[in-house]
Amino acid sequence: MLVLLRVALAVLAIACAYFVFHTGDLGAKAVWQGRLSGGPPGGGGGTVQQLFTPGG
């Protein structure tokens, strides 16, 4: 039973590391592609809207 818990913990740790890396990579790509540059003056939901619009 203890071996099974250790294996599960190792698998979860690897999955967690992958998701942390993937999230950071997506954030970096969004910044470098200009998707998080601010949006239109005066608001309008620019940054979030740019992330989720097709081709935006």
C-alpha distance matrix in Angstrom:
0.0 3.8 5.4 5.1 6.4 8.8 10.0 10.7 12.4 14.4 15.5 16.6 18.4 20.2 21.2 22.5 24.5 25.9 27.1 28.6 30.5 31.6 32.9 34.8 36.2 37.4 39.0 40.8 42.1 43.3 45.2 46.7 47.8 49.5 47.5 47.0 50.5 51.5 53.1 56.6 58.7 58.6 55.1 54.5 50.7 51.2 48.0 45.6 48.0 48.3 44.6 44.4 47.7 48.0 49.7 49.8
3.8 0.0 3.8 5.4 5.1 6.3 8.7 9.9 10.5 12.4 14.3 15.3 16.4 18.5 20.0 20.9 22.6 24.5 25.7 26.8 28.7 30.2 31.4 33.0 34.6 36.1 37.4 39.0 40.6 42.0 43.6 45.0 46.4 48.1 46.3 45.5 48.9 50.1 51.9 55.5 57.4 57.4 53.9 53.6 49.8 50.2 46.9 44.7 47.3 47.5 43.8 43.8 47.3 47.7 49.2 49.1
5.4 3.8 0.0 3.8 5.4 5.1 6.2 8.6 9.8 10.6 12.4 14.2 15.3 16.7 18.4 19.8 21.2 22.7 24.5 25.8 27.2 28.6 30.3 31.8 33.0 34.7 36.3 37.7 39.0 40.7 42.4 43.6 44.9 46.8 45.2 44.7 48.0 49.4 51.2 54.9 57.0 57.2 53.7 53.3 49.6 49.7 46.2 44.2 46.6 46.6 42.8 42.9 46.2 46.4 47.7 47.8
5.1 5.4 3.8 0.0 3.8 5.4 5.1 6.2 8.6 9.9 10.6 12.3 14.2 15.5 16.5 18.2 20.0 21.2 22.6 24.3 25.9 26.9 28.5 30.4 31.6 32.8 34.6 36.2 37.4 38.8 40.8 42.1 43.2 45.1 43.2 42.8 46.3 47.6 49.1 52.7 54.9 55.0 51.5 50.9 47.1 47.4 44.1 41.8 44.1 44.2 40.4 40.3 43.6 43.7 45.2 45.4
6.4 5.1 5.4 3.8 0.0 3.8 5.4 5.0 6.1 8.6 9.8 10.4 12.1 14.2 15.2 16.1 18.2 19.9 20.9 22.2 24.2 25.5 26.6 28.5 30.0 31.3 32.7 34.5 35.9 37.1 38.9 40.4 41.7 43.3 41.4 40.7 44.2 45.3 47.0 50.6 52.6 52.6 49.1 48.7 44.9 45.3 41.9 39.7 42.2 42.4 38.7 38.7 42.2 42.6 44.1 44.1
8.8 6.3 5.1 5.4 3.8 0.0 3.8 5.4 5.1 6.2 8.7 9.9 10.4 12.4 14.2 15.1 16.5 18.4 20.0 21.0 22.6 24.2 25.7 27.1 28.6 30.2 31.6 33.0 34.6 36.1 37.7 39.0 40.5 42.2 40.6 39.9 43.3 44.7 46.5 50.2 52.2 52.4 49.0 48.8 45.0 45.1 41.6 39.7 42.3 42.2 38.5 38.8 42.2 42.6 43.8 43.7
10.0 8.7 6.2 5.1 5.4 3.8 0.0 3.8 5.4 5.1 6.2 8.6 9.8 10.7 12.3 14.1 15.4 16.6 18.5 20.0 21.3 22.5 24.4 26.0 27.0 28.6 30.4 31.7 32.9 34.6 36.4 37.6 38.8 40.8 39.2 38.8 42.2 43.8 45.5 49.1 51.3 51.7 48.3 47.9 44.1 44.0 40.5 38.5 40.9 40.7 36.9 37.1 40.3 40.4 41.6 41.8
10.7 9.9 8.6 6.2 5.0 5.4 3.8 0.0 3.8 5.4 5.1 6.1 8.5 10.0 10.5 12.1 14.2 15.3 16.5 18.3 20.0 20.9 22.4 24.4 25.6 26.8 28.5 30.2 31.4 32.7 34.7 36.1 37.1 39.0 37.1 36.7 40.1 41.4 43.0 46.6 48.8 49.0 45.5 45.0 41.2 41.3 38.0 35.8 38.1 38.1 34.4 34.4 37.7 38.0 39.4 39.5
12.4 10.5 9.8 8.6 6.1 5.1 5.4 3.8 0.0 3.8 5.5 5.1 6.1 8.6 9.8 10.3 12.2 14.2 15.3 16.3 18.3 19.8 20.9 22.5 24.2 25.6 26.9 28.5 30.1 31.4 33.0 34.5 35.9 37.6 35.8 35.1 38.4 39.7 41.6 45.2 47.2 47.4 44.0 43.8 40.0 40.1 36.6 34.6 37.3 37.2 33.5 33.9 37.4 37.9 39.2 38.9
14.4 12.4 10.6 9.9 8.6 6.2 5.1 5.4 3.8 0.0 3.8 5.5 5.1 6.2 8.6 9.8 10.6 12.4 14.4 15.4 16.6 18.3 20.0 21.3 22.5 24.4 25.9 27.1 28.6 30.3 31.9 33.0 34.5 36.4 35.0 34.4 37.7 39.3 41.2 44.9 47.1 47.6 44.2 44.0 40.3 40.0 36.5 34.7 37.3 36.9 33.1 33.7 37.0 37.3 38.2 38.1
15.5 14.3 12.4 10.6 9.8 8.7 6.2 5.1 5.5 3.8 0.0 3.8 5.4 5.2 6.2 8.6 10.0 10.6 12.4 14.3 15.5 16.4 18.3 20.2 21.0 22.5 24.4 25.8 26.9 28.5 30.5 31.6 32.7 34.7 33.1 32.8 36.3 37.9 39.5 43.2 45.5 46.0 42.6 42.1 38.3 38.0 34.6 32.7 35.0 34.6 30.8 31.1 34.3 34.4 35.5 35.6
16.6 15.3 14.2 12.3 10.4 9.9 8.6 6.1 5.1 5.5 3.8 0.0 3.8 5.4 5.0 6.0 8.5 9.8 10.5 12.2 14.2 15.1 16.3 18.3 19.7 20.9 22.4 24.2 25.5 26.8 28.6 30.1 31.3 32.9 31.1 30.6 34.0 35.4 37.0 40.7 42.8 43.1 39.7 39.3 35.5 35.5 32.1 30.0 32.5 32.4 28.7 29.0 32.4 32.8 34.1 33.9
18.4 16.4 15.3 14.2 12.1 10.4 9.8 8.5 6.1 5.1 5.4 3.8 0.0 3.8 5.4 5.0 6.2 8.6 10.0 10.6 12.3 14.1 15.4 16.6 18.3 20.0 21.2 22.6 24.3 25.8 27.2 28.6 30.2 31.8 30.4 29.6 32.9 34.4 36.4 40.1 42.1 42.6 39.3 39.2 35.5 35.2 31.6 30.0 32.7 32.3 28.6 29.4 32.9 33.4 34.3 33.9
20.2 18.5 16.7 15.5 14.2 12.4 10.7 10.0 8.6 6.2 5.2 5.4 3.8 0.0 3.8 5.4 5.1 6.2 8.7 10.0 10.6 12.2 14.3 15.5 16.4 18.3 20.1 21.1 22.4 24.3 25.9 26.9 28.3 30.4 29.0 28.7 32.0 33.8 35.7 39.4 41.7 42.4 39.2 39.0 35.2 34.6 31.0 29.5 32.0 31.2 27.5 28.3 31.5 31.7 32.4 32.2
21.2 20.0 18.4 16.5 15.2 14.2 12.3 10.5 9.8 8.6 6.2 5.0 5.4 3.8 0.0 3.8 5.5 5.1 6.3 8.7 9.9 10.4 12.2 14.3 15.2 16.3 18.3 19.9 20.9 22.4 24.4 25.7 26.7 28.6 26.9 26.7 30.1 31.8 33.3 37.0 39.4 40.0 36.6 36.1 32.4 32.0 28.5 26.7 29.0 28.5 24.7 25.2 28.5 28.6 29.7 29.6
22.5 20.9 19.8 18.2 16.1 15.1 14.1 12.1 10.3 9.8 8.6 6.0 5.0 5.4 3.8 0.0 3.8 5.4 5.2 6.2 8.6 9.8 10.6 12.4 14.2 15.4 16.6 18.4 20.0 21.1 22.8 24.4 25.7 27.2 25.5 24.8 28.2 29.7 31.5 35.2 37.3 37.8 34.4 34.3 30.5 30.2 26.7 25.0 27.7 27.3 23.6 24.4 27.9 28.5 29.5 29.0
24.5 22.6 21.2 20.0 18.2 16.5 15.4 14.2 12.2 10.6 10.0 8.5 6.2 5.1 5.5 3.8 0.0 3.8 5.5 5.2 6.2 8.5 10.0 10.7 12.2 14.3 15.5 16.6 18.3 20.0 21.3 22.5 24.2 26.0 24.8 24.1 27.3 29.1 31.2 35.0 37.1 37.9 34.7 34.8 31.1 30.4 26.7 25.5 28.2 27.3 23.8 25.1 28.4 28.8 29.3 28.7
25.9 24.5 22.7 21.2 19.9 18.4 16.6 15.3 14.2 12.4 10.6 9.8 8.6 6.2 5.1 5.4 3.8 0.0 3.8 5.5 5.2 6.0 8.5 10.0 10.4 12.1 14.2 15.3 16.3 18.2 20.0 21.0 22.2 24.3 23.0 22.9 26.1 28.1 29.9 33.6 36.0 37.0 33.8 33.6 29.9 29.0 25.4 24.1 26.4 25.3 21.7 22.8 25.9 25.9 26.4 26.2
27.1 25.7 24.5 22.6 20.9 20.0 18.5 16.5 15.3 14.4 12.4 10.5 10.0 8.7 6.3 5.2 5.5 3.8 0.0 3.8 5.4 5.0 5.9 8.5 9.7 10.4 12.1 14.1 15.1 16.3 18.3 19.8 20.8 22.5 20.7 20.4 23.9 25.5 27.1 30.8 33.2 33.9 30.6 30.3 26.6 25.9 22.4 20.8 23.3 22.6 18.9 19.8 23.1 23.6 24.4 23.9
28.6 26.8 25.8 24.3 22.2 21.0 20.0 18.3 16.3 15.4 14.3 12.2 10.6 10.0 8.7 6.2 5.2 5.5 3.8 0.0 3.8 5.5 5.3 6.2 8.6 10.1 10.7 12.4 14.3 15.5 16.7 18.4 20.0 21.4 20.0 19.1 22.3 24.0 26.1 29.9 31.9 32.7 29.6 29.7 26.1 25.3 21.6 20.5 23.4 22.5 19.1 20.6 24.0 24.8 25.3 24.3
30.5 28.7 27.2 25.9 24.2 22.6 21.3 20.0 18.3 16.6 15.5 14.2 12.3 10.6 9.9 8.6 6.2 5.2 5.4 3.8 0.0 3.8 5.5 5.2 6.1 8.7 9.9 10.5 12.2 14.2 15.5 16.4 18.2 20.1 19.2 18.7 21.8 24.0 26.0 29.8 32.1 33.3 30.3 30.5 26.9 25.6 21.9 21.3 23.8 22.4 19.0 20.9 23.9 24.3 24.3 23.5
31.6 30.2 28.6 26.9 25.5 24.2 22.5 20.9 19.8 18.3 16.4 15.1 14.1 12.2 10.4 9.8 8.5 6.0 5.0 5.5 3.8 0.0 3.8 5.4 5.0 6.1 8.6 9.8 10.5 12.2 14.3 15.3 16.3 18.4 17.0 17.2 20.4 22.6 24.2 27.9 30.5 31.7 28.6 28.3 24.8 23.5 19.9 18.9 21.1 19.7 16.2 17.7 20.6 20.8 21.0 20.5
32.9 31.4 30.3 28.5 26.6 25.7 24.4 22.4 20.9 20.0 18.3 16.3 15.4 14.3 12.2 10.6 10.0 8.5 5.9 5.3 5.5 3.8 0.0 3.8 5.4 5.2 6.2 8.6 9.9 10.6 12.4 14.3 15.3 16.7 15.0 14.5 17.9 19.7 21.4 25.2 27.5 28.5 25.3 25.2 21.6 20.6 16.9 15.9 18.5 17.4 13.9 15.7 18.9 19.7 20.2 19.1
34.8 33.0 31.8 30.4 28.5 27.1 26.0 24.4 22.5 21.3 20.2 18.3 16.6 15.5 14.3 12.4 10.7 10.0 8.5 6.2 5.2 5.4 3.8 0.0 3.8 5.5 5.1 6.1 8.6 9.8 10.6 12.3 14.1 15.5 14.6 13.7 16.7 18.8 21.1 24.9 27.0 28.2 25.4 25.8 22.4 20.9 17.2 16.9 19.7 18.2 15.1 17.5 20.5 21.4 21.2 19.8
36.2 34.6 33.0 31.6 30.0 28.6 27.0 25.6 24.2 22.5 21.0 19.7 18.3 16.4 15.2 14.2 12.2 10.4 9.7 8.6 6.1 5.0 5.4 3.8 0.0 3.8 5.4 5.1 6.2 8.6 10.0 10.5 12.1 14.2 13.7 13.8 16.6 19.3 21.1 24.9 27.3 29.0 26.2 26.4 23.1 21.2 17.6 17.5 19.7 17.6 14.6 17.0 19.5 19.8 19.2 18.2
37.4 36.1 34.7 32.8 31.3 30.2 28.6 26.8 25.6 24.4 22.5 20.9 20.0 18.3 16.3 15.4 14.3 12.1 10.4 10.1 8.7 6.1 5.2 5.5 3.8 0.0 3.8 5.5 5.1 6.1 8.7 9.9 10.4 12.3 10.9 11.4 14.6 17.0 18.4 22.1 24.8 26.3 23.4 23.2 19.9 18.0 14.5 14.2 16.1 14.1 10.9 13.2 15.8 16.2 15.9 14.9
39.0 37.4 36.3 34.6 32.7 31.6 30.4 28.5 26.9 25.9 24.4 22.4 21.2 20.1 18.3 16.6 15.5 14.2 12.1 10.7 9.9 8.6 6.2 5.1 5.4 3.8 0.0 3.8 5.4 5.1 6.3 8.7 9.9 10.7 9.5 8.8 12.0 14.2 16.1 19.9 22.2 23.7 20.9 21.2 17.9 16.1 12.4 12.6 15.2 13.3 10.6 13.5 16.2 17.3 17.0 15.1
40.8 39.0 37.7 36.2 34.5 33.0 31.7 30.2 28.5 27.1 25.8 24.2 22.6 21.1 19.9 18.4 16.6 15.3 14.1 12.4 10.5 9.8 8.6 6.1 5.1 5.5 3.8 0.0 3.8 5.4 5.2 6.2 8.5 9.9 10.1 9.7 12.0 14.9 17.1 20.8 23.0 25.0 22.6 23.2 20.3 17.9 14.4 15.3 17.6 15.1 12.9 16.1 18.3 18.9 17.8 16.1
42.1 40.6 39.0 37.4 35.9 34.6 32.9 31.4 30.1 28.6 26.9 25.5 24.3 22.4 20.9 20.0 18.3 16.3 15.1 14.3 12.2 10.5 9.9 8.6 6.2 5.1 5.4 3.8 0.0 3.8 5.4 5.1 6.0 8.5 8.6 9.7 12.0 15.1 16.5 20.1 22.8 25.0 22.6 22.7 19.9 17.2 14.0 14.9 16.4 13.4 11.3 14.3 15.9 16.0 14.6 13.4
43.3 42.0 40.7 38.8 37.1 36.1 34.6 32.7 31.4 30.3 28.5 26.8 25.8 24.3 22.4 21.1 20.0 18.2 16.3 15.5 14.2 12.2 10.6 9.8 8.6 6.1 5.1 5.4 3.8 0.0 3.8 5.6 5.2 6.2 5.1 6.2 9.0 11.7 13.0 16.6 19.4 21.3 18.8 18.9 16.1 13.4 10.2 11.2 12.7 9.9 8.0 11.4 13.1 13.9 12.8 10.8
45.2 43.6 42.4 40.8 38.9 37.7 36.4 34.7 33.0 31.9 30.5 28.6 27.2 25.9 24.4 22.8 21.3 20.0 18.3 16.7 15.5 14.3 12.4 10.6 10.0 8.7 6.3 5.2 5.4 3.8 0.0 3.8 5.5 5.2 5.9 5.3 6.9 10.2 12.3 15.9 18.1 20.4 18.3 19.1 16.6 13.8 10.6 12.6 14.4 11.6 10.6 14.3 15.8 16.9 15.5 13.0
46.7 45.0 43.6 42.1 40.4 39.0 37.6 36.1 34.5 33.0 31.6 30.1 28.6 26.9 25.7 24.4 22.5 21.0 19.8 18.4 16.4 15.3 14.3 12.3 10.5 9.9 8.7 6.2 5.1 5.6 3.8 0.0 3.8 5.4 7.7 8.5 9.1 12.7 14.5 17.8 20.1 22.7 21.0 21.7 19.5 16.4 13.6 15.7 16.9 13.7 12.9 16.3 17.3 17.7 15.5 13.6
47.8 46.4 44.9 43.2 41.7 40.5 38.8 37.1 35.9 34.5 32.7 31.3 30.2 28.3 26.7 25.7 24.2 22.2 20.8 20.0 18.2 16.3 15.3 14.1 12.1 10.4 9.9 8.5 6.0 5.2 5.5 3.8 0.0 3.8 5.6 8.1 8.8 12.2 13.0 16.1 18.9 21.6 19.8 19.9 17.9 14.6 12.3 14.2 14.7 11.1 10.7 13.9 14.2 14.3 11.8 10.1
49.5 48.1 46.8 45.1 43.3 42.2 40.8 39.0 37.6 36.4 34.7 32.9 31.8 30.4 28.6 27.2 26.0 24.3 22.5 21.4 20.1 18.4 16.7 15.5 14.2 12.3 10.7 9.9 8.5 6.2 5.2 5.4 3.8 0.0 3.8 5.5 5.2 8.6 9.5 12.6 15.2 18.0 16.4 16.8 15.2 11.7 9.7 12.3 12.9 9.5 10.0 13.5 13.8 14.7 12.6 9.8
47.5 46.3 45.2 43.2 41.4 40.6 39.2 37.1 35.8 35.0 33.1 31.1 30.4 29.0 26.9 25.5 24.8 23.0 20.7 20.0 19.2 17.0 15.0 14.6 13.7 10.9 9.5 10.1 8.6 5.1 5.9 7.7 5.6 3.8 0.0 3.8 5.7 7.9 8.2 11.7 14.7 16.9 14.6 14.5 12.3 9.1 6.7 8.8 9.4 6.1 6.3 9.9 10.6 12.0 10.7 7.6
47.0 45.5 44.7 42.8 40.7 39.9 38.8 36.7 35.1 34.4 32.8 30.6 29.6 28.7 26.7 24.8 24.1 22.9 20.4 19.1 18.7 17.2 14.5 13.7 13.8 11.4 8.8 9.7 9.7 6.2 5.3 8.5 8.1 5.5 3.8 0.0 3.8 5.6 7.5 11.2 13.5 15.4 13.1 13.8 11.4 8.6 5.5 8.2 10.0 7.8 7.8 11.5 13.0 15.1 14.3 11.0
50.5 48.9 48.0 46.3 44.2 43.3 42.2 40.1 38.4 37.7 36.3 34.0 32.9 32.0 30.1 28.2 27.3 26.1 23.9 22.3 21.8 20.4 17.9 16.7 16.6 14.6 12.0 12.0 12.0 9.0 6.9 9.1 8.8 5.2 5.7 3.8 0.0 3.8 6.2 9.5 11.3 13.8 12.3 13.7 12.2 9.0 7.2 10.7 12.0 9.7 10.8 14.4 15.1 17.1 15.7 12.3
51.5 50.1 49.4 47.6 45.3 44.7 43.8 41.4 39.7 39.3 37.9 35.4 34.4 33.8 31.8 29.7 29.1 28.1 25.5 24.0 24.0 22.6 19.7 18.8 19.3 17.0 14.2 14.9 15.1 11.7 10.2 12.7 12.2 8.6 7.9 5.6 3.8 0.0 3.8 6.8 8.2 10.2 8.6 10.4 9.3 6.5 5.7 9.4 10.6 9.4 11.2 14.3 15.0 17.6 16.9 13.2
53.1 51.9 51.2 49.1 47.0 46.5 45.5 43.0 41.6 41.2 39.5 37.0 36.4 35.7 33.3 31.5 31.2 29.9 27.1 26.1 26.0 24.2 21.4 21.1 21.1 18.4 16.1 17.1 16.5 13.0 12.3 14.5 13.0 9.5 8.2 7.5 6.2 3.8 0.0 3.8 6.6 8.7 7.0 7.8 7.4 4.0 5.3 8.7 8.6 7.6 10.5 12.9 12.8 15.5 14.9 11.1
56.6 55.5 54.9 52.7 50.6 50.2 49.1 46.6 45.2 44.9 43.2 40.7 40.1 39.4 37.0 35.2 35.0 33.6 30.8 29.9 29.8 27.9 25.2 24.9 24.9 22.1 19.9 20.8 20.1 16.6 15.9 17.8 16.1 12.6 11.7 11.2 9.5 6.8 3.8 0.0 3.8 6.3 6.0 6.9 8.3 5.9 8.7 11.6 10.7 10.2 13.6 15.4 14.6 17.3 16.7 13.1
58.7 57.4 57.0 54.9 52.6 52.2 51.3 48.8 47.2 47.1 45.5 42.8 42.1 41.7 39.4 37.3 37.1 36.0 33.2 31.9 32.1 30.5 27.5 27.0 27.3 24.8 22.2 23.0 22.8 19.4 18.1 20.1 18.9 15.2 14.7 13.5 11.3 8.2 6.6 3.8 0.0 3.8 5.6 8.0 10.1 8.7 11.2 14.1 13.8 13.7 16.9 18.8 18.2 21.1 20.5 16.9
58.6 57.4 57.2 55.0 52.6 52.4 51.7 49.0 47.4 47.6 46.0 43.1 42.6 42.4 40.0 37.8 37.9 37.0 33.9 32.7 33.3 31.7 28.5 28.2 29.0 26.3 23.7 25.0 25.0 21.3 20.4 22.7 21.6 18.0 16.9 15.4 13.8 10.2 8.7 6.3 3.8 0.0 3.8 6.6 9.3 9.3 12.1 14.3 14.1 15.0 17.9 19.4 19.2 22.4 22.4 18.8
55.1 53.9 53.7 51.5 49.1 49.0 48.3 45.5 44.0 44.2 42.6 39.7 39.3 39.2 36.6 34.4 34.7 33.8 30.6 29.6 30.3 28.6 25.3 25.4 26.2 23.4 20.9 22.6 22.6 18.8 18.3 21.0 19.8 16.4 14.6 13.1 12.3 8.6 7.0 6.0 5.6 3.8 0.0 3.8 5.6 6.3 9.0 10.7 10.7 12.1 14.7 16.1 16.2 19.6 20.1 16.5
54.5 53.6 53.3 50.9 48.7 48.8 47.9 45.0 43.8 44.0 42.1 39.3 39.2 39.0 36.1 34.3 34.8 33.6 30.3 29.7 30.5 28.3 25.2 25.8 26.4 23.2 21.2 23.2 22.7 18.9 19.1 21.7 19.9 16.8 14.5 13.8 13.7 10.4 7.8 6.9 8.0 6.6 3.8 0.0 3.8 5.4 8.8 9.6 8.5 10.6 13.4 13.9 13.6 17.1 18.0 14.7
50.7 49.8 49.6 47.1 44.9 45.0 44.1 41.2 40.0 40.3 38.3 35.5 35.5 35.2 32.4 30.5 31.1 29.9 26.6 26.1 26.9 24.8 21.6 22.4 23.1 19.9 17.9 20.3 19.9 16.1 16.6 19.5 17.9 15.2 12.3 11.4 12.2 9.3 7.4 8.3 10.1 9.3 5.6 3.8 0.0 3.8 6.0 5.9 5.7 8.3 10.3 11.0 11.6 15.3 16.5 13.2
51.2 50.2 49.7 47.4 45.3 45.1 44.0 41.3 40.1 40.0 38.0 35.5 35.2 34.6 32.0 30.2 30.4 29.0 25.9 25.3 25.6 23.5 20.6 20.9 21.2 18.0 16.1 17.9 17.2 13.4 13.8 16.4 14.6 11.7 9.1 8.6 9.0 6.5 4.0 5.9 8.7 9.3 6.3 5.4 3.8 0.0 3.8 5.7 5.2 5.8 8.6 10.2 10.4 13.7 14.1 10.5
48.0 46.9 46.2 44.1 41.9 41.6 40.5 38.0 36.6 36.5 34.6 32.1 31.6 31.0 28.5 26.7 26.7 25.4 22.4 21.6 21.9 19.9 16.9 17.2 17.6 14.5 12.4 14.4 14.0 10.2 10.6 13.6 12.3 9.7 6.7 5.5 7.2 5.7 5.3 8.7 11.2 12.1 9.0 8.8 6.0 3.8 0.0 3.8 5.5 5.2 6.4 9.0 10.3 13.5 13.8 10.2
45.6 44.7 44.2 41.8 39.7 39.7 38.5 35.8 34.6 34.7 32.7 30.0 30.0 29.5 26.7 25.0 25.5 24.1 20.8 20.5 21.3 18.9 15.9 16.9 17.5 14.2 12.6 15.3 14.9 11.2 12.6 15.7 14.2 12.3 8.8 8.2 10.7 9.4 8.7 11.6 14.1 14.3 10.7 9.6 5.9 5.7 3.8 0.0 3.8 5.4 5.2 6.6 8.8 12.3 13.6 10.6
48.0 47.3 46.6 44.1 42.2 42.3 40.9 38.1 37.3 37.3 35.0 32.5 32.7 32.0 29.0 27.7 28.2 26.4 23.3 23.4 23.8 21.1 18.5 19.7 19.7 16.1 15.2 17.6 16.4 12.7 14.4 16.9 14.7 12.9 9.4 10.0 12.0 10.6 8.6 10.7 13.8 14.1 10.7 8.5 5.7 5.2 5.5 3.8 0.0 3.8 5.4 5.4 6.1 9.8 11.3 8.4
48.3 47.5 46.6 44.2 42.4 42.2 40.7 38.1 37.2 36.9 34.6 32.4 32.3 31.2 28.5 27.3 27.3 25.3 22.6 22.5 22.4 19.7 17.4 18.2 17.6 14.1 13.3 15.1 13.4 9.9 11.6 13.7 11.1 9.5 6.1 7.8 9.7 9.4 7.6 10.2 13.7 15.0 12.1 10.6 8.3 5.8 5.2 5.4 3.8 0.0 3.8 5.6 5.6 8.4 8.7 5.3
44.6 43.8 42.8 40.4 38.7 38.5 36.9 34.4 33.5 33.1 30.8 28.7 28.6 27.5 24.7 23.6 23.8 21.7 18.9 19.1 19.0 16.2 13.9 15.1 14.6 10.9 10.6 12.9 11.3 8.0 10.6 12.9 10.7 10.0 6.3 7.8 10.8 11.2 10.5 13.6 16.9 17.9 14.7 13.4 10.3 8.6 6.4 5.2 5.4 3.8 0.0 3.8 6.0 8.4 9.2 6.7
44.4 43.8 42.9 40.3 38.7 38.8 37.1 34.4 33.9 33.7 31.1 29.0 29.4 28.3 25.2 24.4 25.1 22.8 19.8 20.6 20.9 17.7 15.7 17.5 17.0 13.2 13.5 16.1 14.3 11.4 14.3 16.3 13.9 13.5 9.9 11.5 14.4 14.3 12.9 15.4 18.8 19.4 16.1 13.9 11.0 10.2 9.0 6.6 5.4 5.6 3.8 0.0 3.8 6.5 8.9 7.4
47.7 47.3 46.2 43.6 42.2 42.2 40.3 37.7 37.4 37.0 34.3 32.4 32.9 31.5 28.5 27.9 28.4 25.9 23.1 24.0 23.9 20.6 18.9 20.5 19.5 15.8 16.2 18.3 15.9 13.1 15.8 17.3 14.2 13.8 10.6 13.0 15.1 15.0 12.8 14.6 18.2 19.2 16.2 13.6 11.6 10.4 10.3 8.8 6.1 5.6 6.0 3.8 0.0 3.8 6.3 5.3
48.0 47.7 46.4 43.7 42.6 42.6 40.4 38.0 37.9 37.3 34.4 32.8 33.4 31.7 28.6 28.5 28.8 25.9 23.6 24.8 24.3 20.8 19.7 21.4 19.8 16.2 17.3 18.9 16.0 13.9 16.9 17.7 14.3 14.7 12.0 15.1 17.1 17.6 15.5 17.3 21.1 22.4 19.6 17.1 15.3 13.7 13.5 12.3 9.8 8.4 8.4 6.5 3.8 0.0 3.8 5.4
49.7 49.2 47.7 45.2 44.1 43.8 41.6 39.4 39.2 38.2 35.5 34.1 34.3 32.4 29.7 29.5 29.3 26.4 24.4 25.3 24.3 21.0 20.2 21.2 19.2 15.9 17.0 17.8 14.6 12.8 15.5 15.5 11.8 12.6 10.7 14.3 15.7 16.9 14.9 16.7 20.5 22.4 20.1 18.0 16.5 14.1 13.8 13.6 11.3 8.7 9.2 8.9 6.3 3.8 0.0 3.8
49.8 49.1 47.8 45.4 44.1 43.7 41.8 39.5 38.9 38.1 35.6 33.9 33.9 32.2 29.6 29.0 28.7 26.2 23.9 24.3 23.5 20.5 19.1 19.8 18.2 14.9 15.1 16.1 13.4 10.8 13.0 13.6 10.1 9.8 7.6 11.0 12.3 13.2 11.1 13.1 16.9 18.8 16.5 14.7 13.2 10.5 10.2 10.6 8.4 5.3 6.7 7.4 5.3 5.4 3.8 0.0
